Amino acid sequence: MAPLLVDQRQLQTLGQLISAGGHQDVHELLQASLERLIALWPAQGGALLYHAPHGEVIRLQHGIIDAEAGAL
C-alpha cells in the first residue's frame, strides 16, 4: 500500500477520534488518551511522543517518570 494512502487513513482515523471524543485538537486528544492509559494500566506515569505526518512533534508526560524511563 502506498505511504500516501496510509497517511490519509491515519489522518481520517485521528479526525474521527477527535470528533467522537469531543476534543478540539490533537494535543488535547493525546493528553486525554495518555491519562486514560496510565489510569487503566495502572502506572505511576507515562510519556507519549507523536510525530505528525507533516513534521509536527508533540511530546507529552503525565505523572511520575523515573530517569531511566525518561531517557528512553
Backbone as a ProteinNet text record, in pm:
[ID]
protein_1_A
[PRIMARY]
MAPLLVDQRQLQTLGQLISAGGHQDVHELLQASLERLIALWPAQGGALLYHAPHGEVIRLQHGIIDAEAGAL
[TERTIARY]
84.5	0	89.1	52.8	132.1	131.5	246	252.7	148.3	116.8	19.2	-116.6	-155.7	-283.6	-283.8	-173.1	-162.9	-176.5	-109.3	-118.7	-261.7	-330.7	-468.4	-557.9	-538.8	-618.3	-590.7	-465.2	-431.5	-493.4	-486.3	-546.8	-697.9	-760	-904.5	-943.8	-870.7	-898.6	-879.7	-771.2	-746.9	-857.5	-899.8	-1009.3	-1137.9	-1166.1	-1286	-1277.3	-1159.7	-1142.9	-1160.5	-1105.5	-1118.7	-1265.8	-1337.4	-1479.2	-1561	-1536.1	-1614.2	-1590	-1467.4	-1434.4	-1459.7	-1502.3	-1527.6	-1400.7	-1288.1	-1161.8	-1145.6	-1086.5	-1071.9	-943.9	-842.1	-715.8	-642.1	-539.3	-462.8	-396.2	-338.5	-270.4	-366.3	-485.6	-585.9	-626.3	-644.6	-680.1	-569.5	-445.4	-332.9	-315.2	-331.6	-318.4	-425.1	-549.5	-657.9	-632.7	-584.3	-555.2	-444	-338.6	-227	-275.3	-355	-406	-493	-574.8	-659.9	-575.4	-473.6	-386.5	-315.5	-268.6	-198.9	-294	-416.8	-515.2	-556.7	-570.3	-615	-506.2	-378.3	-270	-260.2	-252	-223.1	-72.4	-36.2	104.5	117.2	238.1	263.3	268.3	307.2	318.7	348.7	351	379.3	414.6	464.2	502.3	459.5	442.7	397.8	471	516.9	583.8	510.3	451.2	372.1	436.1	466.4	519.5	406.3	358.3	250	302.1	212.9	255.7	328.5	304	366.2	481.8	535.9	657.1	639.4	517.2	496.1	527.2	589	620.3	552.8	479.2	413.4	471.5	524.2	578.6	491.1	444.7	358.3	411.1	387.2	423.8	315.4	283.1	183.4	225.8	221.1	257.2	407.1	448.2	588.4	660.4	772	855.2	997.4	1056.4	1192.6	1293.1	1416.7	1521.1	1545.1	1542.9	1567.9	1456	1333.9	1221.4	1222.8	1259.4	1265.9	1371.4	1478	1585.4	1542.9	1448	1400.6	1325.6
-117.7	0	124.1	222.5	344.7	423.5	481.6	558.2	670	731.9	840.5	790.4	669.5	612.3	582.4	533.3	506.6	637.5	741.6	871.1	922.6	910	956.5	878	748.5	665.2	703.1	724	762.4	896.6	991.3	1122.2	1111.6	1029.5	1011.7	949.3	848	782.9	880.8	957.1	1055.7	1159.9	1204.5	1300.7	1246.8	1118	1055.9	1046.1	1012.6	1005.8	1142.2	1244.9	1380.2	1419.7	1395.2	1430.3	1352	1222	1136	1168.5	1207.8	1233.9	1375.6	1461.2	1599.5	1681.1	1630.5	1700.9	1803.6	1915.1	2023.5	2016.4	1950	1942.5	1812.5	1784.1	1660.8	1655.2	1765.5	1768.2	1727.1	1782.5	1750.9	1603.8	1551.2	1410.3	1319	1349.6	1267.5	1274.7	1393.5	1409.3	1328.1	1336.5	1259.6	1110	1066.6	925	875.5	954.1	917.8	904.4	998.6	993.8	870.4	834.8	715.6	588.4	582.2	464.6	445.3	553.7	545.1	495.6	546.4	505.6	359.8	313.5	177.7	73.6	113.8	15.1	-61.3	-17.9	117.4	141.9	266.6	306.5	437.4	468	594.9	710.8	683.2	789.3	731.1	819.7	775.4	893.4	863.5	966.3	922.1	1019.8	993.1	1087.5	1034	1112.8	1087.4	1191	1178.7	1260.3	1192.7	1259.5	1269.8	1389.9	1411.2	1392.2	1361.7	1337.7	1455.8	1575.7	1693.3	1749.1	1666.4	1705.2	1759.3	1790.2	1840	1728.1	1765.5	1669.2	1715.2	1623.8	1653.1	1558.5	1616.5	1538.3	1563.2	1454.7	1466.1	1378.4	1421.5	1344.6	1366.5	1261	1272	1181.5	1231.1	1152	1147.3	1046.5	1030.1	938	986.3	906.7	912.1	794.9	793.3	828	849.1	893.5	793.9	664.9	561.3	562.2	568.2	571.8	703	811.6	940.8	943.4	867.4	863.6	788.9	696.5	620.3	710.6
0	0	0	-76.1	-88.8	42.1	80.8	204.9	212.3	99.5	99.7	147.4	104.7	147.4	296.5	348.8	491.3	568.2	526.3	593.2	590.9	479.1	468.5	563.6	571.3	661.3	807	841.4	978.2	1013.7	922.4	947.7	961	878.7	886.1	1020.6	1063.4	1191.7	1306.2	1301.9	1406.8	1409.3	1292.8	1284.6	1343.5	1318.1	1373.7	1525.6	1576.5	1721.7	1786.7	1724.4	1778.2	1780.6	1672.5	1664.4	1766.1	1775.1	1863.1	2010	2043.4	2182.7	2227.1	2138.6	2174.8	2192.2	2144.6	2160	2048.4	2082.1	1986.4	1906	1958.2	1885.1	1918.1	1842.5	1858.2	1995	2040.5	2170.3	2282.2	2280.3	2382.8	2376.9	2256.8	2239.1	2292.2	2257.7	2302.4	2453.3	2510.9	2655.6	2727.8	2682.2	2744	2729.6	2614.3	2591.3	2682.6	2696.4	2783.8	2928.4	2974.2	3111.6	3133.8	3036	3047.6	3050.7	2964.6	2962.7	3096.2	3153.8	3282.8	3390.8	3390	3490	3472.4	3348.7	3322.5	3342.3	3327.6	3326.4	3456.3	3575.6	3624	3629.3	3615.5	3619	3696.4	3740.6	3809.7	3712.2	3589.8	3491.1	3355.1	3257.6	3123	3034.8	2917.3	2821.5	2682.7	2597.6	2462.3	2368.4	2258.2	2155.1	2024.4	1967.9	1845.6	1735.1	1623.9	1504.8	1403	1379.9	1284.2	1142.5	1048.6	911.1	847	893.7	832.6	915.5	1005.2	1075.9	1216.2	1257.1	1393.4	1492.9	1605.4	1709.9	1838.4	1901	2027.4	2131	2238.8	2349.9	2471.4	2532.9	2649.4	2761.5	2883	3001.6	3105.2	3179.2	3285	3399.6	3518.9	3635.8	3656.6	3732.4	3771.6	3672.9	3620	3530.8	3583.4	3609	3662.1	3552.1	3591.9	3499.3	3386.6	3418.4	3317.7	3211.7	3254.5	3158.8	3079.7	3143.9	3075.8	2966.7	2986.5	2886.2	2760.7	2775.1	2659.4	2565.8
[MASK]
++++++++++++++++++++++++++++++++++++++++++++++++++++++++++++++++++++++++

